[in-house]
């Protein structure tokens, strides 16, 4: 050891003796219960007084399976999350205390307390994060569910951060006859969806939720309550439009642009079973050509499922077309199927049709007209809360694996269709997957693309006709729940098959990018997958508004500076 090294090491030793160990720990890690610097009871009491007595210990009410099948019940519990974990990735764990916030001042109090005491801070609105970002053990939870005010104006709506999309649509569409771009799942939180980018069934026409953001009120890491819009804190405003939830501050409200409501929303639903592998390959090739010719426009969204069982399940929705127009669009496709009865069999009767758009999120309408399509919250006082039955499996689930990949629109050109269809067939040999056409914006109107371009979402979305999603889950399930333990071996097997499936698609869509809210927990290059060329700008904004990394989420902007649990600085 040379003299300079010896002197340096001696100086470090002297400093370690001079200052308490807890101060060094504070500089490099957050505190946990039992640590010397964990807040005292008097400190917690002072926080409780500051927020009007709304600080509570967090319970973990797993309850029985019937409650875990109810996403509204789950959302009403600060200690629960919509998904209960991911095999080999994370398991839902409650925080130590929760601030049940009612306004931005409560958020500021929680932020100040967490910063001053070096606590791990977690924010939960809808609690739908597949990545587990709305929960963490040994943390302080900021729970925004009670911040559910709605203010409707002629061209905009202001929504408190605790709103879910059903309540937004009820106010804007069912009652006021306007449209706001949000999520397709009724129980997803409004603020979280906007911050992640946010796709809905009709994004091919109206863009992302983020691209409709006009203004946000947000509490930043210094405890300041800030307004963010195109002229005030414009850099923060841009980052909130798709830069990831829980990363740049705690949003207390968002103001979103309203759109004219079309006369009709509609759907096309059918399931086709192919009699052989060759017939299935031809079906996929024909569907690709049909989509490119008849569906690649601003009318159509939602998904098709491409199954290992040589089955194509069509669950598409549309805006601005009546029942006759929808039937006319699909007639050539169903005629083609009918001409080959030995190769193809329809499973059930196909549906094409439309309803008045004002009824699309009207629970009373669906209860009367199509009760099989929806599920209602059975709890007293919640009779107007409902969810699409197809979304019900998400409640209480444990994920085995989840990957997404944007598919560029050039694959729909004549010289790309054959290669795309072959890749779809090859991927289906590995695992069942879906194409979500509303989660790729290619084919949208110019104004929709321009608005989305001015967000932090990966620019790959602008040139993508669809987002491919491959996933597998089990549920309800949780470690230690008798008879409902997650099947770890099955989960690992599915994860490997999902990876093989998406690799077949990557052969025709290399470096396609992935959607932050629906992606692989273990995404290797998440900075570029989620945000592409936007990441350096996002990282600079993170440093400006949160230089010490108070706000941490898994694979969020700046998270590379922290351990995987967000407690230790790297």
Secondary structure, 3 states (H helix, E strand, C coil): CCHHHHHHHHHHHHHHHHCCHHHHHHHHECCCCCCCCCCCHHHHHHHHHHCCCCEEECCCCCCCHHHHCCHHHHHCCCCCCCEEEECCCEECCCCCEEEECCCHHHHHHHHHHHHHHCCCEEEECCCCCCCCCCCCCCCEEEECCCCCCEEECCCEEEEECCCEHHHHHHHHHHHCCEECCCCCCCCCEHHHHHHHCCCCCCHHHHCCCHHHEEEEEEECCCCCEEEEECCCCHHHHHHHCCCCCCCCCEEEEEEEECEECCCEEEEEEEEEEECCHHHHHHHHHHHHHHHHHHHCCCCEEEEEEECCCCEEEEEEEEECCCHHHHHHHHHHHHHHHHCCCCCEEECCCCEEEEEEHHHCCCHHHHHHHCHHHEEECCCCCCCCCEEEHHHHHHCCEEEEEEEEEEEEHHHHCHHHHHHHHHHHHHHHCCCCEEEEHHHCCCCCCHHHHHHHHCCCCCHHHHHEEEEEEEEEEEECCCCCCCCCCCCHHHHHHHHHHHHHHHHHHHCCCCCCCCECCECCCCCCCHHHHHHHHHHHHHHHHHHHHCCCCCCCCCCCCCHHHECCCCCEEC
